[in-house]
Amino acid sequence: MQVAASFAADLAYGSGKYVGTGRGFNISTMEFVKVFTLYARTHLYLGFEILFVLTTLYIIKDPVFDLSLATWSSWLLAFTLLIAPLWFNPFTFEMEKVQANYTAWQQWMSGDIDSTTGTNWHTWNTATLEKIRNDNGNNTDNWMNLTLIFVSGWPYLLMALGAVSRMSIRAAAFGPNSVMSSPYVIFLIGSGSLLFLIILTISLEDVRTH
Protein backbone atom coordinates (compact mmCIF):
# COMPACT_ATOMS: atom_id res chain seq x y z
CA MET A 1 0.00 0.00 0.00
CA GLN A 2 2.91 2.32 0.70
CA VAL A 3 4.40 1.58 -2.72
CA ALA A 4 1.05 2.26 -4.41
CA ALA A 5 0.58 5.55 -2.54
CA SER A 6 4.11 6.71 -3.38
CA PHE A 7 3.72 5.69 -7.04
CA ALA A 8 0.37 7.52 -7.33
CA ALA A 9 1.85 10.68 -5.77
CA ASP A 10 4.79 10.59 -8.17
CA LEU A 11 2.47 10.21 -11.16
CA ALA A 12 0.29 13.08 -9.96
CA TYR A 13 2.91 15.54 -8.72
CA GLY A 14 6.26 14.30 -10.07
CA SER A 15 9.56 14.49 -8.16
CA GLY A 16 9.93 10.76 -7.58
CA LYS A 17 12.45 9.54 -5.04
CA TYR A 18 13.36 6.38 -3.20
CA VAL A 19 11.09 5.49 -0.29
CA GLY A 20 12.37 2.79 2.06
CA THR A 21 9.50 0.38 2.74
CA GLY A 22 11.40 -2.34 4.53
CA ARG A 23 11.84 -5.95 3.49
CA GLY A 24 10.98 -9.11 5.39
CA PHE A 25 9.86 -9.24 9.02
CA ASN A 26 11.15 -7.11 11.86
CA ILE A 27 12.98 -8.92 14.62
CA SER A 28 13.39 -5.81 16.79
CA THR A 29 10.80 -3.33 17.97
CA MET A 30 10.46 -0.19 15.88
CA GLU A 31 9.72 3.00 17.78
CA PHE A 32 6.15 4.25 17.36
CA VAL A 33 7.32 7.63 16.04
CA LYS A 34 9.08 5.79 13.21
CA VAL A 35 5.97 3.68 12.58
CA PHE A 36 3.86 6.83 12.55
CA THR A 37 6.05 8.60 9.99
CA LEU A 38 6.00 5.54 7.73
CA TYR A 39 2.32 4.62 7.89
CA ALA A 40 0.34 7.67 9.03
CA ARG A 41 -0.45 9.00 5.55
CA THR A 42 -1.16 5.62 3.96
CA HIS A 43 -2.79 3.68 6.80
CA LEU A 44 -3.59 5.51 10.04
CA TYR A 45 -5.15 8.68 8.63
CA LEU A 46 -7.20 6.69 6.10
CA GLY A 47 -8.33 4.25 8.79
CA PHE A 48 -9.54 7.03 11.07
CA GLU A 49 -11.27 8.79 8.15
CA ILE A 50 -13.16 5.62 7.21
CA LEU A 51 -14.03 5.06 10.87
CA PHE A 52 -15.34 8.63 11.15
CA VAL A 53 -17.47 8.25 8.01
CA LEU A 54 -18.91 4.93 9.23
CA THR A 55 -19.66 6.39 12.66
CA THR A 56 -21.43 9.34 11.03
CA LEU A 57 -23.47 6.99 8.86
CA TYR A 58 -24.40 5.00 11.93
CA ILE A 59 -25.57 8.14 13.75
CA ILE A 60 -27.73 9.37 10.86
CA LYS A 61 -28.87 5.89 9.83
CA ASP A 62 -32.28 5.31 8.32
CA PRO A 63 -34.55 3.46 10.77
CA VAL A 64 -35.95 1.43 7.87
CA PHE A 65 -32.57 0.16 6.62
CA ASP A 66 -29.80 -1.06 8.93
CA LEU A 67 -26.43 0.05 7.55
CA SER A 68 -24.46 -2.12 9.98
CA LEU A 69 -25.04 -5.22 7.84
CA ALA A 70 -24.12 -3.39 4.63
CA THR A 71 -20.93 -1.76 5.94
CA TRP A 72 -19.35 -4.54 8.03
CA SER A 73 -16.52 -4.96 5.50
CA SER A 74 -15.74 -1.23 5.71
CA TRP A 75 -15.53 -1.45 9.51
CA LEU A 76 -13.15 -4.39 9.11
CA LEU A 77 -11.04 -2.39 6.62
CA ALA A 78 -10.82 0.58 9.00
CA PHE A 79 -9.67 -1.52 11.96
CA THR A 80 -7.23 -3.43 9.74
CA LEU A 81 -5.61 -0.20 8.54
CA LEU A 82 -5.22 0.98 12.14
CA ILE A 83 -3.91 -2.28 13.60
CA ALA A 84 -1.73 -3.62 10.75
CA PRO A 85 1.24 -1.21 11.20
CA LEU A 86 1.38 -2.11 14.91
CA TRP A 87 0.54 -5.80 14.63
CA PHE A 88 3.68 -6.65 12.66
CA ASN A 89 5.94 -4.67 15.00
CA PRO A 90 7.31 -7.11 17.62
CA PHE A 91 6.52 -6.44 21.30
CA THR A 92 4.75 -3.21 20.44
CA PHE A 93 1.85 -3.96 22.83
CA GLU A 94 3.98 -4.48 25.93
CA MET A 95 2.88 -1.97 28.56
CA GLU A 96 6.36 -0.55 29.11
CA LYS A 97 6.81 -0.10 25.37
CA VAL A 98 3.39 1.54 25.07
CA GLN A 99 4.16 4.05 27.82
CA ALA A 100 7.61 4.89 26.44
CA ASN A 101 6.32 5.21 22.87
CA TYR A 102 3.42 7.40 23.96
CA THR A 103 5.75 9.76 25.84
CA ALA A 104 8.15 9.94 22.89
CA TRP A 105 5.27 10.53 20.47
CA GLN A 106 3.91 13.38 22.63
CA GLN A 107 7.33 15.03 22.68
CA TRP A 108 7.65 14.56 18.91
CA MET A 109 4.23 16.14 18.36
CA SER A 110 5.22 19.04 20.64
CA GLY A 111 8.25 19.89 18.49
CA ASP A 112 11.12 17.87 19.95
CA ILE A 113 13.43 16.27 17.37
CA ASP A 114 13.18 12.48 17.38
CA SER A 115 16.55 10.72 17.21
CA THR A 116 15.30 7.81 15.06
CA THR A 117 13.76 9.97 12.33
CA GLY A 118 15.60 13.29 12.69
CA THR A 119 12.28 15.15 12.50
CA ASN A 120 9.51 16.57 14.59
CA TRP A 121 5.86 16.62 13.54
CA HIS A 122 6.11 20.00 11.81
CA THR A 123 9.12 19.13 9.64
CA TRP A 124 7.71 15.68 8.81
CA ASN A 125 4.31 17.10 7.86
CA THR A 126 5.92 19.79 5.72
CA ALA A 127 7.98 17.17 3.89
CA THR A 128 4.95 14.93 3.23
CA LEU A 129 2.94 17.86 1.83
CA GLU A 130 5.67 19.44 -0.29
CA LYS A 131 4.46 17.70 -3.47
CA ILE A 132 0.83 18.67 -2.97
CA ARG A 133 1.75 22.25 -2.12
CA ASN A 134 4.35 22.28 -4.92
CA ASP A 135 6.94 23.79 -2.60
CA ASN A 136 9.78 22.91 -4.98
CA GLY A 137 8.00 24.30 -8.04
CA ASN A 138 8.37 21.05 -9.98
CA ASN A 139 4.72 20.83 -10.96
CA THR A 140 3.62 23.56 -13.36
CA ASP A 141 0.10 22.17 -13.90
CA ASN A 142 -1.71 23.94 -11.09
CA TRP A 143 -5.08 22.93 -12.52
CA MET A 144 -4.10 19.29 -11.97
CA ASN A 145 -3.42 19.96 -8.29
CA LEU A 146 -6.78 21.67 -7.90
CA THR A 147 -8.54 18.79 -9.68
CA LEU A 148 -6.92 16.18 -7.46
CA ILE A 149 -7.78 18.14 -4.31
CA PHE A 150 -11.39 18.49 -5.46
CA VAL A 151 -11.71 14.79 -6.32
CA SER A 152 -10.18 13.71 -3.01
CA GLY A 153 -12.55 16.01 -1.11
CA TRP A 154 -15.68 14.90 -2.98
CA PRO A 155 -16.54 12.01 -0.57
CA TYR A 156 -16.45 14.40 2.39
CA LEU A 157 -18.73 16.83 0.57
CA LEU A 158 -21.24 14.06 -0.15
CA MET A 159 -21.10 12.97 3.49
CA ALA A 160 -21.67 16.55 4.66
CA LEU A 161 -24.65 16.98 2.33
CA GLY A 162 -26.08 13.66 3.49
CA ALA A 163 -25.74 14.70 7.12
CA VAL A 164 -27.28 18.12 6.47
CA SER A 165 -30.25 16.55 4.69
CA ARG A 166 -31.13 14.82 7.97
CA MET A 167 -30.78 17.93 10.13
CA SER A 168 -33.82 19.42 11.77
CA ILE A 169 -32.20 22.80 12.50
CA ARG A 170 -34.31 25.79 11.52
CA ALA A 171 -34.01 29.51 12.14
CA ALA A 172 -36.99 30.16 14.42
CA ALA A 173 -36.95 33.91 13.77
CA PHE A 174 -37.95 33.39 10.14
CA GLY A 175 -41.09 32.02 8.59
CA PRO A 176 -41.44 28.46 7.22
CA ASN A 177 -41.22 29.72 3.63
CA SER A 178 -38.08 31.78 4.22
CA VAL A 179 -34.71 30.84 2.77
CA MET A 180 -33.39 30.72 6.32
CA SER A 181 -35.69 27.80 7.06
CA SER A 182 -33.52 25.51 4.90
CA PRO A 183 -31.00 23.38 6.82
CA TYR A 184 -28.57 23.76 3.89
CA VAL A 185 -28.49 27.55 4.35
CA ILE A 186 -27.96 27.17 8.09
CA PHE A 187 -25.16 24.70 7.41
CA LEU A 188 -23.44 27.06 4.94
CA ILE A 189 -23.68 29.98 7.34
CA GLY A 190 -22.31 27.91 10.22
CA SER A 191 -19.48 26.47 8.10
CA GLY A 192 -18.59 29.91 6.73
CA SER A 193 -18.52 31.39 10.23
CA LEU A 194 -16.29 28.59 11.47
CA LEU A 195 -13.92 29.01 8.52
CA PHE A 196 -13.78 32.78 9.10
CA LEU A 197 -12.99 32.20 12.79
CA ILE A 198 -10.16 29.79 11.90
CA ILE A 199 -8.65 32.21 9.37
CA LEU A 200 -8.95 35.08 11.83
CA THR A 201 -7.26 33.05 14.58
CA ILE A 202 -4.37 32.08 12.28
CA SER A 203 -3.97 35.69 11.13
CA LEU A 204 -3.89 37.02 14.69
CA GLU A 205 -1.35 34.36 15.65
CA ASP A 206 0.89 35.36 12.73
CA VAL A 207 0.64 39.02 13.73
CA ARG A 208 1.51 38.16 17.32
CA THR A 209 4.55 36.06 16.40
CA HIS A 210 5.89 38.62 13.91
Protein Blocks (a to p, Z undefined) as FASTA:
>chain_A
ZZmmmmmmmmmngoiacddebeajdfbdcdfklmmmmmmmmmmmmmmmmmmmmmmmmmmp
cfkbcfklmmmmmmmmmmmmmmmmmmmmghklgmklmmmmmmmmmmmmnopacfklopaf
klmmmmmmmmmnomnomamclmlmmmmmmmmmmmmmmmmmmmmmmpcbdcfkbcfkbmkl
pmklmmmmmmmmmmmmmmmmmmmmmmmmZZ
